[in-house]
């Protein structure tokens, strides 16, 4: 086994001190200068030590004061070192799941959520309304109408507003994508972009490889199109198993596309390593299989520079890129977009046949905002707010849920993925919680199999209020009363 890098060994040393109580909650961590002097390390190594402990949730940085010990919480799982669920063996090929059952399962979840009075909603995967720039967008929309009074009574242009498409094409350059505004097709959110992409490359009865677990809305789309879902093992630390995908491609002859969320995968929060991105793009290209990239959450990653997309590695047009402003700017606008690659013309024709063109007014307002420095400032505030809310939620789970509960701590986004102890049923928890006015998403919705029955996704999109904290406390008591799986 390779030796851990020096900064990791030092981080483990100080973590042991925190766990032993030598460094107590609220106490200041030795300064970066002190670490350099005590251990004879460089400034870079000393900073890495503190940032690693901060990433794990044991330290917090205070402006102009240094790092301080936070209240310890239970282990954050899975991680590269200690995965919560081992990536399944790929010795045997996975079986394609028939497209039955998931739609009814999701429909039951939606209908029951609408039928019960919900006091605390922990089911969403977006920020609370107050986290988005509503006033600035309203002002931009008013200006658009003043400058163009016929905006609401004129037919929208094919493909989308030219200024909006140009703004999106320019912004995509930061993540390695080079495209013209004419290649951008505006859609009703990312879900329509995915729908169009699948319709462009597949026919009823075809098989689509998807991550497992994956967003339940994708299963709904597949079922509605008469497509079969082939679930490929995916982990929170390593993303989709390219080995398992390669085995599946060799085993089954009718896989038409692979759908992947490379950044903050829903529900795991995984970020696909750069080496896997390259291999995935090459595998799909060599196999003649379309690669559909869902980059809904990419802008929410906490990174100094944008991470390169799969589309950035695409040299032949084999990657269909789908994205949205739904999570990052304005959930109410339902603005998505896609780059169809070599299926661009077909996707555009399908868009026309299916929904015609998006209304132009919100596109103009969004174009003004994302084309200015205000968007970057908003994204920084949004990431900071979501990080704080994730941390508060993780602390609440650690405080109130029974021993053995485990969770992922993603590097961005509005959700956490939890594993209940002793394989207790998240569906049973959902049944109890909804009667108490708490809505959550059981893990069974994210797969056609029962592998994720002990898991659930919790939203951290809303500020951690007394109501939210009380709901987590009550959920913890409910979990304690659930029977362990036999």
C-alpha positions in Angstrom: 0.0 0.0 0.0 1.4 3.4 -0.9 2.5 5.6 2.0 0.2 8.6 2.6 1.5 12.0 1.5 3.1 14.0 4.3 0.2 16.4 4.7 -2.2 13.5 5.1 0.0 12.0 7.8 0.1 15.2 9.7 -3.6 15.7 9.3 -4.1 12.2 10.8 -1.8 13.2 13.7 -3.9 16.3 14.5 -7.2 14.4 14.0 -6.1 11.9 16.6 -5.4 14.8 19.0 -8.8 16.3 18.3 -10.5 12.9 18.9 -8.5 12.4 22.1 -9.5 15.8 23.4 -6.0 17.3 23.3 -7.4 19.9 21.0 -10.8 20.8 22.3 -13.8 22.2 20.5 -13.4 25.9 20.0 -9.6 25.7 20.6 -7.3 27.3 18.0 -5.4 24.9 15.8 -1.6 25.7 15.7 -1.0 28.4 13.1 0.4 27.7 9.7 3.7 29.2 10.8 3.7 27.0 13.9 3.1 23.9 11.8 6.0 24.9 9.5 8.3 25.3 12.5 7.2 22.2 14.5 7.3 19.8 11.6 9.9 21.4 9.3 7.4 21.5 6.4 6.7 24.1 3.7 4.0 26.6 3.7 2.1 24.6 1.1 2.2 21.4 3.2 1.1 23.3 6.3 -1.9 24.8 4.5 -2.8 21.4 3.1 -2.9 20.0 6.6 -5.4 22.6 7.7 -7.5 22.4 4.6 -7.7 18.6 4.7 -9.0 18.8 8.3 -11.4 21.6 7.3 -12.6 19.5 4.3 -13.4 16.6 6.7 -15.3 19.0 9.0 -12.9 19.1 12.0 -11.7 22.6 11.6 -13.3 25.9 10.6 -11.4 29.0 9.2 -12.2 32.3 10.9 -11.2 35.5 9.0 -7.9 36.9 10.3 -7.9 34.5 13.2 -6.8 31.1 11.8 -8.3 27.7 12.1 -10.4 26.5 15.1 -11.6 23.0 16.1 -15.2 22.4 15.4 -17.6 20.0 17.2 -16.5 16.5 16.1 -19.0 14.6 14.1 -19.2 11.0 13.1 -17.1 9.7 10.2 -18.0 11.1 6.8 -18.5 8.2 4.5 -17.9 7.0 1.9 -14.4 8.3 1.2 -11.6 7.0 -0.9 -10.0 5.5 2.2 -13.1 3.9 3.8 -16.0 3.5 1.3 -19.5 3.2 2.8 -20.6 0.7 0.0 -17.9 -1.2 -1.8 -18.0 -0.8 -5.5 -19.6 -4.1 -6.7 -17.4 -6.6 -8.4 -17.5 -6.5 -12.2 -16.7 -10.2 -12.6 -20.3 -10.8 -13.6 -22.0 -8.4 -16.1 -24.8 -6.3 -14.6 -28.3 -7.1 -15.8 -30.4 -4.5 -17.6 -33.4 -3.5 -15.5 -36.7 -3.6 -17.3 -38.3 -0.2 -17.4 -41.2 -1.1 -15.0 -42.0 0.0 -11.5 -39.9 3.1 -11.0 -42.5 5.4 -12.5 -45.2 4.1 -10.2 -42.8 4.3 -7.3 -41.9 7.9 -8.0 -45.5 8.8 -8.7 -46.5 7.4 -5.3 -43.8 9.6 -3.7 -45.0 12.7 -5.5 -48.7 12.2 -4.8 -48.2 11.4 -1.2 -46.0 14.5 -0.8 -48.8 16.6 -2.3 -51.6 14.9 -0.2 -50.0 15.5 3.2 -49.4 18.9 4.8 -45.7 19.3 4.8 -44.1 21.4 7.5 -40.4 20.7 6.7 -39.4 19.8 3.1 -36.1 17.9 3.0 -36.7 16.5 -0.4 -35.4 19.1 -2.8 -32.1 19.4 -4.6 -31.9 23.2 -4.9 -31.3 26.2 -2.7 -34.0 28.1 -0.9 -35.6 31.1 -2.8 -33.7 33.6 -0.6 -30.4 32.3 -2.0 -31.1 33.5 -5.5 -30.8 37.1 -6.9 -34.6 37.7 -7.2 -34.4 41.5 -7.1 -31.7 41.7 -9.7 -33.4 39.3 -12.0 -36.7 41.2 -11.6 -34.9 44.5 -12.5 -33.3 42.9 -15.6 -36.7 41.5 -16.7 -38.4 45.0 -16.3 -35.6 46.6 -18.4 -36.1 44.0 -21.1 -39.8 44.8 -21.4 -39.1 48.5 -21.4 -36.5 48.2 -24.2 -38.7 45.8 -26.2 -42.4 46.3 -25.5 -43.4 43.6 -28.1 -41.3 40.9 -26.3 -44.4 39.1 -24.9 -46.4 39.1 -28.1 -43.7 38.2 -30.6 -42.8 34.6 -31.5 -39.5 33.6 -29.9 -36.6 32.9 -32.3 -35.6 29.3 -33.1 -33.0 27.8 -30.8 -33.3 30.6 -28.3 -32.4 34.3 -27.8 -29.2 35.1 -29.6 -27.7 37.2 -26.7 -28.5 34.4 -24.2 -26.9 31.7 -26.4 -23.8 33.9 -26.8 -23.5 34.4 -23.0 -23.8 30.6 -22.4 -21.2 29.8 -25.1 -18.8 32.3 -23.6 -19.3 31.0 -20.1 -18.7 27.4 -21.3 -15.2 28.3 -22.3 -14.2 28.3 -18.6 -14.9 24.6 -18.4 -13.0 23.8 -21.6 -15.9 23.8 -24.1 -15.4 25.7 -27.3 -18.7 26.2 -29.2 -20.5 28.8 -31.3 -23.8 30.4 -30.0 -25.5 28.7 -32.9 -24.6 25.3 -31.5 -26.5 26.1 -28.3 -30.2 24.9 -28.0 -32.2 26.4 -25.2 -34.5 24.0 -23.4 -37.1 23.8 -20.6 -34.5 22.9 -17.9 -32.0 20.1 -18.1 -34.7 17.4 -18.0 -35.9 18.5 -21.4 -32.3 18.5 -22.7 -31.9 14.9 -21.5 -35.2 13.9 -23.0 -34.2 15.4 -26.4 -30.7 13.8 -26.2 -32.2 10.3 -25.5 -34.8 10.7 -28.3 -32.0 11.7 -30.7 -29.9 8.7 -30.2 -32.2 5.8 -29.1 -35.5 4.1 -30.0 -38.0 2.2 -27.9 -36.5 -1.0 -26.6 -32.9 0.2 -26.6 -30.8 0.0 -23.5 -29.3 3.1 -21.8 -26.5 2.8 -19.3 -27.0 5.0 -16.2 -25.2 5.5 -12.9 -26.5 3.5 -10.0 -27.8 5.2 -7.9 -29.0 8.0 -10.2 -31.6 10.8 -10.3 -35.1 9.2 -10.2 -36.3 11.7 -12.8 -34.0 10.1 -15.4 -35.8 6.7 -14.8 -39.1 8.5 -15.4 -37.8 9.8 -18.8 -36.4 6.4 -19.8 -39.7 4.7 -19.0 -41.8 7.3 -20.8 -39.6 6.8 -23.9 -39.8 3.0 -23.8 -36.1 2.6 -23.0 -34.4 0.1 -20.7 -32.1 1.2 -17.9 -28.8 -0.6 -17.4 -27.5 0.4 -13.9 -23.7 0.7 -13.7 -22.1 0.7 -10.2 -21.2 4.2 -9.0 -19.5 5.3 -5.8 -19.4 8.6 -4.0 -15.6 8.7 -4.1 -14.8 7.5 -7.6 -17.9 8.1 -9.6 -19.1 5.6 -12.3 -17.2 2.3 -12.6 -15.7 2.5 -16.1 -14.6 -1.1 -15.7 -18.2 -2.2 -15.2 -19.4 -0.1 -18.1 -16.8 -1.5 -20.4 -17.8 -5.1 -19.4 -21.5 -4.2 -20.0 -20.7 -2.8 -23.4 -18.9 -6.1 -24.3 -21.8 -8.2 -23.0 -24.8 -6.4 -24.3 -25.1 -5.4 -27.9 -27.8 -2.7 -27.8 -26.5 0.0 -25.5 -27.2 3.2 -27.3 -26.1 5.8 -24.8 -24.5 6.4 -21.4 -25.9 9.1 -19.2 -23.4 10.5 -16.6 -23.4 13.4 -14.1 -19.6 14.0 -13.7 -19.8 16.8 -11.2 -21.7 16.4 -7.9 -23.6 13.4 -9.1 -27.2 13.2 -7.8 -27.6 11.7 -5.2 -24.1 10.7 -4.3 -22.3 14.0 -4.7 -19.4 12.3 -6.5 -17.0 14.2 -8.8 -15.6 12.0 -11.5 -11.7 12.0 -11.5 -10.0 13.6 -14.5 -8.4 10.3 -15.5 -11.8 8.6 -15.6 -13.3 11.4 -17.7 -10.8 10.8 -20.4 -11.2 7.1 -20.3 -15.0 7.4 -20.4 -15.0 9.7 -23.4 -12.6 7.4 -25.3 -14.5 4.2 -24.4 -17.8 5.6 -25.7 -16.3 7.0 -28.8 -14.5 3.7 -29.6 -17.7 1.8 -28.9 -19.9 4.0 -31.0 -22.1 4.8 -28.0 -23.4 8.3 -27.4 -22.2 9.9 -24.1 -24.8 12.2 -22.6 -23.4 14.6 -20.0 -25.6 16.2 -17.3 -23.7 19.1 -15.9 -26.5 20.6 -13.8 -24.4 21.0 -10.6 -21.0 21.8 -12.1 -21.1 25.5 -11.1 -21.7 24.5 -7.5 -18.4 22.7 -7.0 -16.1 24.5 -4.5 -13.0 24.8 -6.7 -10.7 27.6 -7.4 -11.1 27.0 -11.1 -13.9 25.3 -13.1 -13.4 21.6 -13.6 -13.2 20.5 -17.3 -16.3 18.8 -18.6 -16.6 15.6 -20.6 -17.6 17.8 -23.5 -14.2 19.5 -23.3 -12.6 16.2 -24.1 -14.9 15.5 -27.1 -13.1 15.7 -30.4 -15.8 14.0 -32.6 -19.2 15.4 -31.4 -20.0 12.1 -29.6 -20.7 13.9 -26.3 -24.1 15.6 -25.9 -23.8 18.2 -23.2 -26.9 19.1 -21.1 -27.0 21.9 -18.4 -29.3 24.2 -16.6 -29.5 27.4 -14.6 -32.2 25.8 -12.4 -29.9 25.1 -9.5 -27.5 28.0 -9.9 -29.6 31.1 -10.8 -33.4 30.8 -10.8 -35.4 27.6 -10.3 -38.5 29.4 -11.4 -37.2 30.2 -14.9 -36.7 26.6 -16.0 -33.8 27.6 -18.3 -31.7 24.8 -19.6 -29.5 24.3 -22.7 -27.7 21.6 -24.6 -24.9 21.1 -27.2 -26.1 18.2 -29.4 -22.8 17.4 -30.9 -23.3 15.4 -34.1 -27.0 15.1 -33.2 -27.5 18.9 -33.1 -29.8 19.1 -36.0 -31.9 16.1 -35.0 -32.2 17.4 -31.4 -33.3 20.9 -32.7 -36.0 19.3 -34.9 -37.2 17.2 -31.9 -37.3 20.3 -29.8 -39.5 22.0 -32.4 -41.8 19.0 -32.7 -42.1 18.5 -28.9 -42.3 22.0 -27.3 -41.5 24.6 -29.9 -39.3 27.4 -28.6 -38.8 28.7 -25.1 -40.2 32.1 -24.2 -37.7 34.8 -24.8 -38.3 37.2 -21.9 -36.5 35.1 -19.1 -33.7 34.4 -21.5 -33.0 38.1 -22.0 -33.1 38.8 -18.2 -30.7 35.8 -17.6 -28.4 36.9 -20.3 -27.9 40.3 -18.8 -27.2 38.8 -15.4 -24.8 35.9 -16.3 -22.9 38.2 -18.7 -22.0 40.5 -15.8 -19.7 40.1 -12.8 -22.8 39.8 -10.7 -23.2 36.2 -11.6 -19.8 35.2 -10.3 -20.4 37.1 -7.0 -23.8 35.4 -6.7 -22.2 31.9 -7.3 -19.6 32.6 -4.6 -22.3 33.6 -2.1 -24.4 30.6 -3.1 -21.6 28.1 -2.7 -20.7 29.6 0.7 -24.3 29.4 1.9 -24.7 25.8 0.8 -21.4 24.8 2.4 -22.6 26.2 5.7 -26.0 24.5 5.4 -24.4 21.2 4.5 -22.2 21.4 7.5 -25.0 22.3 9.9 -27.1 19.4 8.5 -24.2 17.0 8.9 -23.7 18.1 12.5 -27.4 17.7 13.2 -27.4 14.2 11.7 -24.3 13.3 13.8 -26.0 14.7 17.0 -29.5 13.1 16.6 -29.2 10.0 14.4 -28.3 6.6 16.0 -24.7 5.3 16.0 -23.8 3.6 12.8 -25.4 6.3 10.6 -23.1 7.4 7.8 -23.1 10.1 5.2 -21.2 11.6 2.3 -19.8 15.1 2.6 -19.7 16.3 -1.0 -17.6 19.2 -2.2 -20.6 21.4 -3.1 -24.3 21.2 -3.8 -27.5 21.2 -1.8 -27.8 17.6 -0.7 -26.4 14.9 1.6 -26.6 11.1 1.0 -27.2 9.1 4.2 -26.9 5.4 5.1 -29.0 4.2 7.9 -27.6 1.8 10.5 -28.3 -1.9 10.4 -29.8 -1.5 6.9 -32.9 0.1 8.3 -35.5 0.9 5.6 -35.6 4.5 4.3 -39.0 3.7 2.8 -40.3 2.9 6.2 -38.8 6.1 7.5 -40.5 8.0 4.7 -43.9 6.5 5.7 -43.5 7.6 9.3 -41.9 11.0 8.6 -44.6 12.1 6.1 -47.3 11.6 8.7 -45.3 13.9 10.9 -45.1 16.6 8.2 -41.5 15.9 7.1 -40.8 15.1 3.5 -37.6 13.3 2.5 -36.5 11.1 -0.5 -35.9 7.4 0.2 -33.0 5.7 -1.5 -35.2 3.2 -3.3 -36.3 5.9 -5.7 -32.7 6.2 -7.1 -32.6 2.6 -8.5 -34.7 -0.1 -10.0 -33.2 -2.5 -7.5 -33.4 -2.6 -3.7 -29.7 -1.9 -3.2 -30.4 1.5 -1.8 -33.2 0.8 0.6 -31.1 1.7 3.6 -30.2 5.1 2.1 -31.9 8.5 1.8 -31.2 11.9 0.3 -31.6 15.0 2.5 -31.8 18.5 1.2 -29.6 21.2 2.7 -31.0 23.9 0.4 -32.8 25.8 3.2 -31.0 27.7 6.1 -30.7 25.4 9.1 -33.5 26.9 11.2 -35.0 25.7 14.4 -37.7 24.0 12.4 -35.1 22.1 10.3 -33.1 21.1 13.4 -36.2 19.9 15.1 -37.2 17.8 12.1 -33.7 16.1 12.1 -34.1 15.4 15.8 -37.5 13.8 15.2 -36.1 11.8 12.2 -33.3 10.5 14.4 -35.8 9.2 17.0 -37.9 7.6 14.2 -34.7 5.8 12.8 -34.0 4.5 16.3 -37.5 2.9 16.4 -37.2 1.3 13.0 -36.4 -2.4 13.0 -33.0 -3.5 11.7 -33.0 -5.5 8.5 -32.7 -9.3 8.9 
